[in-house]
């Protein structure tokens, strides 16, 4: 090596070998007969060997995956025919290494020429891209999996990015909303919302991204959806959050509640019909007793009016007071009969729950007008005790009367064979917000095995009963926000208790 002139002379072949030894990419020379003539250390490592002597004599073709061998040959022949283009993309091949692995490589080819310009072989550079291809296959697999999930998931599913743009729209979502996936991809998800949610959505997203404060993420809630045809429907929406690097995605699972709400509305209608039918049935059982009850005031009116006629026919000044008394009593008895008929008419009337502030004393007294009809003739005595500090309750008068009439009639029937027949109605405050009303009898009691089922439909202690009365009572009380329960002891009697919302008088406080 001469350095006196400032220039460095070196063995160019050695320099080339040094470069090939330091390159991280595989570099190989392939002869015109497709055989491997030379390969650098990175190439040996790629093939899974330590020396050139370990490379098969028919390499590289024997190491290229059969599915890709023809691609390699075609590119090789194009170069031999001088058909190589500068813009040719890298050739992607799978290689089976000597140590039994399968690797993906990206290679390029260029002609190798002699000094006289003749073609000596082909230079091939190759780079191991297995990790990248695995990632691509994983991404492709995940995309295929997501597509399969979106195509088969039973509930509609929507995926949006952190800006609210729709990135996935399942087939069931397409059916529900009436949009195809192509129509919604990239669009803001607020297009599926009616006002006022549509106008608030972007502000909500921005607020969450800035503060992290969640209002719906991770919490299911019932909202309104907007279909392509402009119709709205109730839906249960559950939103989940996922992170991909620095970005966020939100997945919404939707359950259409239209049928559920319609079924609930229909159930409410059926319950109202059932309550009304129950009242009509109760009226039927009261008919004979009511006839007797109404006969008393009507007979009294007839007697008083007959006496009044006689006094008028044989009028004397001293008879004026007796005549006035007879007319007054006739009026009272007529009012009594009218009251019974009016209570019966109100009892039969159908309607939704109409809760009003009602005096508890009046509510109970009105219920006993019908509930205790004929009780005296059956030897039943009764008592009513209302705590003095109770004023008003919030209730539907007709429906609560129905509950009390049902409980009173059941109590009277339960005491039919009892030596002692006493029915007690009591009302007391229960805390500051409720009133408890109880109806107790001295009847035969309820069997222990029926106590827990007594409020279920078709459960009854009566030989001819349908078992709907107490079930309806529970429906009515729970609709008022109350609770109904029963206690019974065989041979002693039964107590039914139910609660109603209490309304305090102005200025009244509960200590």
C-alpha positions in Angstrom: 0.0 0.0 0.0 1.5 3.4 -1.0 0.4 6.5 1.0 3.2 9.0 0.0 1.1 10.6 -2.7 -2.0 10.9 -0.5 -3.8 8.1 -2.4 -4.6 4.6 -1.2 -4.1 1.6 -3.4 -5.9 -1.6 -2.4 -7.1 -4.9 -3.7 -10.5 -4.1 -5.3 -11.6 -7.7 -4.9 -10.8 -7.5 -1.2 -12.7 -4.3 -1.0 -15.7 -5.9 -2.6 -15.6 -8.8 -0.2 -15.3 -6.4 2.7 -18.4 -4.5 1.6 -20.4 -7.7 1.1 -19.3 -8.9 4.6 -20.7 -5.8 6.3 -24.0 -5.5 4.4 -27.1 -6.5 6.3 -28.9 -7.5 3.1 -28.2 -10.8 1.5 -26.2 -10.5 -1.8 -25.8 -13.5 -4.1 -24.4 -14.2 -7.6 -26.4 -16.6 -9.7 -24.8 -18.2 -12.7 -26.5 -18.5 -16.1 -27.4 -22.1 -15.3 -29.5 -20.8 -12.3 -26.9 -22.2 -9.8 -25.6 -20.2 -6.9 -22.0 -19.0 -7.4 -21.5 -16.7 -4.4 -23.4 -15.4 -1.3 -22.3 -13.0 1.4 -22.5 -13.7 5.2 -26.0 -12.1 5.5 -27.2 -14.4 2.8 -25.8 -17.5 4.6 -27.6 -16.4 7.7 -30.8 -15.9 5.8 -30.5 -19.5 4.4 -29.8 -20.8 7.9 -26.3 -22.1 7.2 -22.8 -21.1 8.4 -20.7 -21.7 5.2 -21.2 -21.9 1.5 -20.4 -25.6 1.5 -23.7 -26.2 3.3 -25.7 -24.7 0.6 -27.4 -27.3 -1.7 -25.9 -27.5 -5.2 -29.3 -26.8 -6.8 -29.9 -23.6 -4.8 -31.5 -21.1 -5.1 -34.4 -22.7 -7.0 -34.6 -25.7 -4.6 -35.0 -23.3 -1.7 -37.7 -21.1 -3.2 -41.3 -22.0 -2.4 -42.8 -23.9 -5.4 -45.7 -21.4 -5.5 -43.1 -18.6 -6.1 -40.5 -20.4 -8.2 -42.1 -19.4 -11.5 -42.1 -15.7 -10.5 -38.4 -16.0 -9.8 -37.7 -17.7 -13.2 -39.7 -15.1 -15.1 -37.9 -12.2 -13.5 -34.6 -14.0 -14.1 -35.3 -14.6 -17.8 -36.3 -11.0 -18.3 -33.0 -9.8 -17.0 -31.1 -12.3 -19.2 -33.1 -10.9 -22.2 -32.2 -7.4 -21.1 -35.9 -6.6 -20.3 -35.2 -5.2 -16.9 -36.9 -2.0 -16.1 -35.8 0.6 -13.5 -39.3 0.8 -12.2 -39.7 -2.9 -11.6 -41.0 -3.5 -8.1 -39.2 -5.8 -5.7 -40.0 -9.5 -6.0 -41.7 -11.0 -3.0 -40.8 -14.7 -2.4 -41.1 -17.3 0.3 -37.9 -19.2 1.0 -37.5 -22.5 2.8 -34.3 -22.3 4.8 -31.8 -25.1 5.4 -32.7 -25.1 9.2 -36.4 -25.7 8.4 -37.9 -22.2 8.6 -40.0 -20.4 6.1 -39.1 -16.8 5.5 -40.5 -14.1 3.4 -37.9 -12.1 1.4 -38.0 -9.1 -0.9 -35.4 -9.3 -3.6 -34.1 -7.3 -6.5 -32.0 -8.5 -9.5 -29.4 -6.9 -11.8 -27.2 -8.3 -14.6 -23.5 -9.0 -13.8 -21.3 -8.5 -16.9 -17.8 -9.4 -17.9 -15.2 -6.8 -18.9 -16.1 -7.4 -22.6 -19.8 -6.7 -21.8 -20.9 -10.2 -22.0 -23.4 -11.5 -19.4 -21.7 -13.5 -16.6 -24.7 -14.0 -14.3 -27.3 -12.2 -12.1 -26.7 -10.3 -8.9 -29.6 -10.8 -6.4 -30.1 -8.8 -3.2 -32.6 -10.1 -0.7 -34.0 -8.6 2.5 -35.9 -10.6 5.2 -39.4 -9.2 5.5 -40.9 -12.0 7.5 -41.9 -9.8 10.4 -43.6 -7.3 8.2 -45.4 -10.0 6.3 -46.5 -11.6 9.5 -47.9 -8.3 10.6 -49.7 -7.8 7.3 -51.1 -11.3 7.5 -52.2 -10.6 11.1 -53.8 -7.3 10.1 -55.5 -9.0 7.2 -56.6 -11.8 9.4 -57.9 -9.4 12.0 -59.8 -7.5 9.3 -61.3 -10.7 8.0 -62.2 -11.7 11.5 -63.8 -8.3 12.1 -65.7 -8.6 8.8 -66.9 -12.1 9.9 -67.9 -10.7 13.3 -69.7 -7.8 11.8 -71.5 -10.2 9.4 -72.7 -12.6 12.1 -73.0 -10.6 15.3 -76.7 -10.8 16.3 -77.0 -7.3 17.7 -76.3 -4.3 15.4 -72.7 -3.1 16.0 -71.1 0.2 14.9 -67.5 1.2 15.2 -66.5 4.9 15.1 -63.2 6.7 15.4 -62.3 9.5 17.9 -63.8 12.0 15.5 -67.1 10.2 15.4 -66.6 8.9 11.8 -68.1 5.5 11.2 -65.4 2.9 10.3 -67.5 -0.3 10.6 -71.2 -1.0 10.2 -72.4 -4.6 10.8 -75.0 -6.3 8.5 -77.6 -6.2 11.3 -77.0 -2.5 11.7 -77.6 -2.1 8.0 -80.9 -3.9 8.3 -81.9 -2.0 11.4 -81.1 1.5 10.1 -81.8 0.9 6.4 -78.4 2.2 5.2 -75.8 0.1 3.3 -72.3 0.1 4.7 -71.1 2.2 1.7 -73.6 4.9 2.6 -72.3 5.4 6.1 -68.6 4.7 6.1 -66.7 7.9 6.9 -69.9 9.7 7.9 -70.4 11.1 11.4 -72.3 8.7 13.5 -74.7 11.5 14.6 -76.5 10.9 11.3 -78.1 8.0 13.1 -79.4 10.2 15.9 -82.5 12.4 16.1 -82.4 15.8 17.7 -81.5 16.9 20.3 -78.9 14.2 20.5 -77.6 15.0 17.0 -76.7 18.5 17.9 -75.1 17.6 21.2 -72.9 14.7 19.9 -69.9 16.6 18.6 -69.7 18.6 21.8 -69.9 15.5 23.9 -67.1 13.8 22.0 -64.9 16.8 22.3 -65.6 17.1 26.0 -64.7 13.5 26.5 -61.4 13.7 24.5 -60.4 16.8 26.5 -61.5 15.7 30.0 -61.9 11.9 29.9 -65.3 12.4 31.6 -67.6 9.6 30.6 -71.3 10.0 30.2 -72.3 6.9 28.3 -69.1 4.8 27.7 -69.3 1.6 29.7 -72.9 2.4 30.7 -75.8 1.1 28.8 -78.7 3.5 28.3 -81.9 3.8 26.4 -81.8 6.4 23.6 -83.6 7.1 20.3 -82.2 6.0 16.9 -83.0 7.5 13.5 -83.5 5.3 10.5 -82.9 6.2 6.9 -86.6 6.7 6.3 -86.8 9.3 9.1 -88.6 7.1 11.6 -87.4 7.0 15.2 -87.2 4.0 17.5 -86.1 3.2 21.0 -82.8 1.3 21.5 -80.5 0.2 24.2 -77.0 1.4 23.5 -73.8 0.1 25.1 -70.6 1.8 24.2 -67.1 0.4 24.6 -63.7 2.1 24.1 -60.6 0.7 22.5 -57.1 2.2 21.9 -54.9 1.6 18.9 -51.6 3.4 19.6 -52.4 7.1 20.2 -55.8 6.7 18.7 -59.2 5.7 20.1 -62.1 3.8 18.7 -65.6 3.4 20.1 -67.8 0.3 19.6 -71.5 0.6 20.0 -73.7 -2.4 20.5 -77.4 -1.7 19.8 -80.5 -3.6 20.8 -83.8 -2.5 19.2 -86.4 -2.0 22.0 -89.4 -1.4 19.7 -90.9 -4.9 20.3 -90.1 -4.8 24.0 -91.8 -1.4 24.4 -94.8 -2.5 22.3 -95.1 -5.6 24.4 -94.9 -3.6 27.6 -97.6 -1.3 26.4 -99.8 -4.2 25.4 -99.2 -5.8 28.8 -100.3 -2.6 30.5 -103.4 -2.6 28.4 -104.1 -6.3 29.3 -103.5 -5.5 32.9 -106.0 -2.7 32.7 -108.5 -5.0 31.1 -107.8 -7.6 33.7 -108.3 -5.1 36.5 -111.6 -4.0 34.9 -112.8 -7.6 34.4 -111.9 -8.3 38.1 -114.1 -5.4 39.2 -117.0 -6.7 37.0 -116.5 -10.1 38.6 -116.6 -8.6 42.0 -119.8 -6.8 41.2 -121.3 -10.1 40.2 -120.6 -11.6 43.6 -122.0 -8.5 45.3 -125.2 -8.4 43.3 -127.4 -10.4 45.6 -126.1 -8.7 48.7 -126.5 -5.3 47.0 -130.1 -6.1 46.2 -130.8 -6.8 49.8 -128.8 -3.7 50.9 -130.7 -1.4 48.4 -134.0 -3.0 49.4 -133.7 -1.6 52.9 -133.6 2.1 52.0 -136.1 1.7 49.2 -138.5 -0.1 51.6 -138.0 2.7 54.1 -138.7 5.3 51.5 -141.9 3.6 50.5 -143.1 3.3 54.1 -142.3 7.0 54.8 -144.0 8.1 51.7 -147.1 6.0 52.5 -147.2 7.6 56.0 -146.8 11.0 54.4 -149.7 10.4 52.1 -151.9 9.3 55.0 -151.0 12.4 56.9 -151.8 14.6 53.9 -155.2 12.8 53.4 -156.1 13.3 57.0 -154.3 16.6 57.5 -154.2 18.1 60.9 -152.1 21.0 62.0 -150.5 18.9 64.7 -149.3 16.4 62.0 -146.9 18.9 60.3 -143.9 17.9 62.4 -144.6 14.2 61.7 -145.0 14.9 58.0 -141.7 16.9 57.9 -139.9 14.1 59.8 -141.2 11.5 57.3 -140.1 13.5 54.3 -136.7 14.1 55.9 -136.2 10.4 56.5 -137.3 9.6 53.0 -134.7 12.0 51.7 -132.0 10.4 53.8 -132.8 6.9 52.7 -132.9 8.0 49.1 -129.5 9.6 49.5 -128.2 6.4 51.1 -129.5 4.3 48.1 -128.0 6.7 45.6 -124.7 6.6 47.4 -124.6 2.8 47.1 -125.4 2.9 43.4 -122.8 5.7 42.8 -120.1 3.7 44.6 -121.0 0.7 42.5 -120.9 2.7 39.3 -117.5 4.2 40.2 -116.2 0.8 41.1 -117.1 -0.7 37.8 -115.8 2.3 35.8 -112.6 1.6 33.8 -109.6 3.9 33.7 -105.9 4.3 34.0 -104.2 5.1 37.3 -105.4 8.5 38.3 -103.5 9.3 41.5 -104.8 12.2 43.5 -104.4 13.5 47.0 -107.2 11.9 49.0 -108.3 11.9 52.6 -107.6 8.5 54.0 -110.7 8.4 56.2 -113.0 9.0 53.2 -111.1 6.5 51.1 -111.6 3.7 53.6 -115.2 4.6 54.4 -116.1 4.6 50.7 -114.5 1.2 50.3 -116.5 -0.3 53.2 -119.7 0.9 51.5 -119.3 -2.0 49.0 -116.8 -4.3 50.8 -119.0 -4.9 53.9 -122.3 -5.2 52.0 -124.2 -8.2 53.5 -121.5 -8.7 56.2 -123.9 -8.0 59.1 -126.3 -10.6 57.9 -123.5 -13.2 58.0 -122.7 -12.4 61.6 -119.6 -10.4 60.8 -118.6 -7.5 63.1 -116.0 -5.0 62.1 -113.9 -2.2 63.4 -112.1 0.7 61.6 -109.1 2.4 63.3 -107.2 5.2 61.5 -104.3 6.9 63.3 -105.2 10.5 64.1 -102.0 11.9 62.6 -102.7 10.6 59.1 -104.4 13.1 56.8 -104.0 12.3 53.1 -102.6 9.7 50.7 -101.7 9.8 47.0 -103.8 7.2 45.3 -106.3 6.3 42.6 -109.5 6.1 44.6 -111.3 3.5 42.5 -108.3 1.1 42.2 -107.4 1.3 46.0 -111.1 0.7 46.8 -110.9 -2.3 44.5 -108.0 -3.7 46.6 -109.8 -3.1 49.8 -113.1 -4.5 48.6 -111.2 -7.6 47.4 -109.5 -8.0 50.8 -112.6 -7.4 52.8 -114.7 -9.9 50.7 -111.9 -12.5 51.0 -111.9 -11.9 54.8 -115.7 -12.4 55.1 -115.5 -15.6 53.1 -112.6 -16.9 55.2 -114.7 -16.5 58.3 -117.7 -18.3 57.0 -117.1 -21.3 59.3 -115.4 -19.5 62.2 -117.1 -19.3 65.6 -115.8 -15.7 65.9 -116.2 -13.4 62.9 -114.5 -10.1 63.3 -112.9 -8.0 60.5 -110.5 -5.2 61.5 -109.3 -2.4 59.2 -106.4 -0.3 60.6 -104.2 2.4 59.1 -101.0 3.8 60.7 -98.1 5.9 59.5 -95.0 4.0 58.3 -92.1 6.4 58.5 -92.6 9.8 57.1 -93.5 8.9 53.5 -95.9 6.0 53.7 -99.1 4.8 55.2 -99.7 1.1 56.1 -103.3 -0.2 55.8 -104.2 -3.6 57.1 -107.2 -5.9 56.7 -107.3 -8.7 59.3 -109.8 -11.5 59.9 -110.4 -14.2 62.5 -110.8 -16.9 59.9 -109.2 -20.3 59.4 -105.8 -18.9 58.1 -103.8 -19.7 55.0 -101.8 -23.0 54.6 -98.0 -22.4 55.1 -97.2 -23.8 51.7 -99.4 -21.2 49.9 -98.2 -18.1 51.8 -95.2 -17.5 49.5 -97.3 -18.0 46.3 -100.5 -16.2 47.3 -100.0 -13.2 45.1 -99.1 -15.2 42.0 -101.8 -15.7 39.3 -104.0 -18.8 39.6 -103.1 -19.5 43.2 -106.2 -19.5 45.4 -107.6 -21.0 48.7 -111.1 -21.0 47.4 -112.8 -24.0 45.9 -114.3 -21.9 43.1 -111.8 -19.1 42.9 -109.6 -18.3 39.8 -106.7 -17.0 41.9 -106.5 -13.6 40.1 -107.8 -11.2 42.7 -104.7 -11.0 44.9 -102.4 -10.9 41.9 -104.4 -7.9 40.6 -104.2 -6.3 44.1 -100.4 -6.6 44.0 -100.3 -5.1 40.5 -102.3 -2.1 41.7 -100.3 -1.5 44.9 -97.0 -1.8 43.1 -98.2 0.6 40.4 -98.7 3.0 43.3 -95.2 2.5 44.5 -96.3 0.4 47.4 -95.9 -3.1 48.7 -98.4 -5.7 49.8 -97.8 -8.7 52.1 -99.6 -11.3 54.1 -99.2 -13.0 57.5 -101.4 -15.9 58.6 -101.7 -18.4 61.5 -103.8 -21.5 61.1 -106.9 -21.3 63.3 -106.2 -17.6 64.3 -106.6 -15.6 61.2 -104.9 -13.7 58.4 -103.6 -10.1 58.0 -103.1 -8.4 54.7 -101.0 -5.2 54.7 -100.3 -2.8 52.0 -98.6 0.6 51.8 -99.5 3.9 50.0 -97.6 7.2 49.6 -98.4 9.6 52.4 -99.0 13.3 51.8 -98.3 15.4 54.8 -100.4 18.4 55.6 -98.8 21.8 55.1 -96.5 22.6 58.0 -96.7 19.0 59.3 -93.4 17.4 60.3 -92.5 13.8 61.2 -90.5 13.6 64.4 
